[in-house]
Amino acid sequence: MQTRRELTLKLAALAGVAGFGLKGQPAEASPPPERPGEYSPDEIVNNGHRFFGSITRGLAELVESATKRWGRPNGYILGQEATGAFIGGLRYGEGVLHTRNAGDLRVFWQGPSLGLDAGADGDRTMMLVYNLPATEAIFRRYGGMDNSLYLVGGFGMTALVNDDVYVVPIRSGLGARLGINVSYLKFTPASTWNPF
C-alpha cells in the first residue's frame, strides 16, 4: 500500500511535474499567539520567482490583482498538488505555510469538487493567505469556485474563503483540464486520503 505522499508525487510526475519537488522541509514551529505579519507584493513576487521560475510575469500580474482586491497577505503556502476530475473530482497537495513572525508550518490539503469538469493536472502551487489570525487557524475548510482551461500547461488563480480568512491559490501546472466546479479545500496537519 502506498502512502498518500508517494501517490501524490507519482500523480504529479505523471502529469509532467516530476522535476518540481520541494527542497528541504523546514521544522514545524509552535505558533505564538500573535497574528502573523504581512508581506508586500514585491516580497511575494520575489519568492514566487524563486519557486515558479520562468513564468513569473503572469505571477506578478496575479499577485498585483490579488493585492488590489484583498490587501497584503500575512502568509503564503508553497507546495505541489495533483488533481483529477470527471464531473466529480479530487485534489491532494502538500506544502509549507510561511509567515513573517510566526514560523513555518507543514500543511496538507485535500478536497472534492463537483461540476462540469474533466481532466487531470499536476501543479506547483503558491497560496496567498489573508487575515490569518494565527498559523493553526489554517486548519479548516475553505470553499469557492474554480474554472480551468488548459492543454499541456496553464497558470491561474482562484479564491477560497472561510469567515474572514481568504486563501488564494495561484497554480502553474501541466496536464489537460477543462471545466468549472464548486469545491473546497480542507487543510490538515497530517496527510489523509479522506477529502471530506
C-alpha positions as CSV (number, residue, x, y, z in Angstrom):
1,M,0.0,0.0,0.0
2,Q,1.4,3.4,-1.0
3,T,1.3,6.4,1.3
4,R,-0.7,9.4,0.2
5,R,2.5,11.3,-0.2
6,E,4.0,8.7,-2.5
7,L,0.8,8.6,-4.6
8,T,0.6,12.4,-4.8
9,L,4.2,12.6,-6.0
10,K,3.6,9.9,-8.6
11,L,0.4,11.6,-9.9
12,A,2.3,14.9,-10.1
13,A,5.1,13.2,-12.0
14,L,2.6,11.6,-14.4
15,A,1.1,15.0,-15.1
16,G,4.5,16.2,-16.1
17,V,5.9,18.0,-13.0
18,A,8.4,15.4,-11.7
19,G,11.1,18.0,-11.6
20,F,9.2,20.3,-9.3
21,G,9.9,18.7,-5.9
22,L,10.1,20.8,-2.8
23,K,13.6,21.5,-1.5
24,G,14.0,20.8,2.2
25,Q,11.4,20.6,4.8
26,P,11.6,23.2,7.5
27,A,10.9,22.1,11.0
28,E,7.5,22.9,12.4
29,A,7.4,25.8,14.8
30,S,5.0,26.3,17.7
31,P,2.8,29.3,16.7
32,P,2.9,32.3,19.0
33,P,-0.5,33.8,19.9
34,E,0.1,36.9,17.8
35,R,-1.1,37.5,14.3
36,P,1.4,36.8,11.5
37,G,2.9,39.9,9.9
38,E,2.1,41.0,6.3
39,Y,4.1,40.6,3.1
40,S,4.5,43.3,0.5
41,P,3.6,42.4,-3.2
42,D,7.3,42.6,-4.1
43,E,8.2,40.1,-1.4
44,I,5.6,37.7,-2.7
45,V,6.6,38.1,-6.3
46,N,10.3,37.6,-5.4
47,N,9.5,34.4,-3.5
48,G,7.3,33.3,-6.4
49,H,10.2,34.0,-8.9
50,R,12.4,31.5,-7.0
51,F,9.6,29.0,-6.7
52,F,8.0,29.1,-10.2
53,G,11.0,30.0,-12.3
54,S,10.4,31.4,-15.8
55,I,6.7,32.1,-15.7
56,T,6.9,35.0,-13.3
57,R,5.4,37.7,-15.5
58,G,2.0,36.0,-15.1
59,L,2.7,35.6,-11.4
60,A,3.4,39.3,-10.9
61,E,0.1,40.2,-12.6
62,L,-1.9,37.7,-10.5
63,V,-0.2,38.9,-7.2
64,E,-1.0,42.5,-8.2
65,S,-4.6,41.7,-8.9
66,A,-4.9,39.8,-5.5
67,T,-3.3,42.7,-3.6
68,K,-5.8,45.2,-5.1
69,R,-8.7,43.0,-4.1
70,W,-7.6,41.7,-0.6
71,G,-4.7,43.8,0.5
72,R,-1.4,42.3,1.8
73,P,-1.3,38.6,2.7
74,N,0.1,37.7,6.1
75,G,1.1,34.2,5.0
76,Y,1.7,32.1,1.9
77,I,2.0,28.4,1.1
78,L,4.4,26.9,-1.4
79,G,3.7,23.4,-2.4
80,Q,2.6,20.9,-5.0
81,E,-0.6,19.1,-5.8
82,A,-2.3,16.6,-8.1
83,T,-5.9,16.6,-9.3
84,G,-8.2,14.6,-11.4
85,A,-11.9,15.1,-12.3
86,F,-14.7,13.7,-14.4
87,I,-17.9,15.5,-13.2
88,G,-16.7,15.0,-9.6
89,G,-13.0,15.4,-8.8
90,L,-10.4,15.2,-6.1
91,R,-7.4,17.4,-5.2
92,Y,-4.5,16.4,-2.9
93,G,-1.5,18.5,-2.1
94,E,1.2,19.4,0.4
95,G,3.4,22.3,1.2
96,V,4.7,24.7,3.8
97,L,2.9,27.7,5.3
98,H,5.4,30.6,5.6
99,T,4.7,33.5,7.9
100,R,6.8,36.5,8.8
101,N,6.9,36.3,12.6
102,A,5.0,33.1,13.5
103,G,7.3,30.4,11.9
104,D,6.7,27.9,9.2
105,L,4.2,25.1,9.3
106,R,3.9,22.0,7.2
107,V,0.4,21.6,5.8
108,F,-1.5,19.1,3.7
109,W,-4.7,19.8,1.7
110,Q,-7.4,17.7,0.1
111,G,-10.8,18.3,-1.2
112,P,-13.6,17.3,-3.6
113,S,-15.1,19.2,-6.4
114,L,-18.4,18.9,-8.4
115,G,-19.2,20.5,-11.7
116,L,-18.7,20.4,-15.4
117,D,-15.1,19.4,-15.2
118,A,-12.8,16.8,-16.7
119,G,-9.1,16.2,-16.9
120,A,-6.0,15.8,-14.7
121,D,-3.1,18.0,-13.8
122,G,-0.1,18.4,-11.5
123,D,0.7,21.8,-10.2
124,R,3.2,23.8,-8.3
125,T,1.1,26.0,-6.1
126,M,1.5,29.2,-4.2
127,M,-1.4,30.1,-1.9
128,L,-1.6,33.6,-0.6
129,V,-3.3,33.7,2.8
130,Y,-5.2,36.8,4.0
131,N,-6.4,37.7,7.5
132,L,-4.9,34.6,9.2
133,P,-5.2,35.2,12.9
134,A,-2.6,32.5,13.9
135,T,-0.8,29.8,12.0
136,E,-3.0,27.0,13.4
137,A,-6.1,28.8,12.1
138,I,-5.2,27.5,8.6
139,F,-6.6,24.0,9.6
140,R,-10.2,24.3,8.4
141,R,-12.2,24.1,5.1
142,Y,-12.2,26.9,2.5
143,G,-14.8,26.9,-0.2
144,G,-15.2,28.5,-3.6
145,M,-15.5,28.1,-7.3
146,D,-12.7,27.1,-9.7
147,N,-12.5,27.2,-13.5
148,S,-9.8,25.6,-15.6
149,L,-8.9,25.7,-19.3
150,Y,-5.6,24.4,-20.5
151,L,-3.9,21.7,-22.5
152,V,-0.3,20.8,-21.7
153,G,0.2,23.8,-19.4
154,G,-1.6,26.5,-17.6
155,F,-1.4,29.3,-15.0
156,G,-4.4,30.6,-12.9
157,M,-5.8,32.0,-9.7
158,T,-8.9,31.2,-7.6
159,A,-10.1,32.4,-4.2
160,L,-11.4,30.3,-1.3
161,V,-12.9,31.7,1.9
162,N,-13.8,30.7,5.4
163,D,-15.2,33.6,7.5
164,D,-12.8,36.4,7.0
165,V,-9.8,34.3,6.1
166,Y,-9.1,34.1,2.3
167,V,-6.8,31.5,0.7
168,V,-5.9,32.4,-2.9
169,P,-4.2,29.5,-4.8
170,I,-2.0,30.5,-7.8
171,R,-1.3,27.4,-9.8
172,S,1.2,26.6,-12.5
173,G,0.9,23.1,-13.9
174,L,0.9,20.6,-16.6
175,G,-1.9,18.4,-17.8
176,A,-5.2,18.7,-19.6
177,R,-8.2,20.3,-17.8
178,L,-11.5,21.9,-18.9
179,G,-14.3,22.9,-16.7
180,I,-15.9,24.8,-13.9
181,N,-16.7,23.4,-10.5
182,V,-17.6,24.2,-6.9
183,S,-15.1,22.9,-4.5
184,Y,-13.4,23.2,-1.1
185,L,-10.0,22.5,0.3
186,K,-9.6,21.1,3.8
187,F,-6.2,21.8,5.4
188,T,-4.8,19.3,7.8
189,P,-1.5,19.0,9.8
190,A,-1.1,15.3,8.6
191,S,-1.6,13.5,5.4
192,T,-5.0,11.9,4.9
193,W,-6.9,10.2,2.0
194,N,-10.2,11.5,3.2
195,P,-11.2,14.6,1.1
196,F,-14.2,15.3,3.3
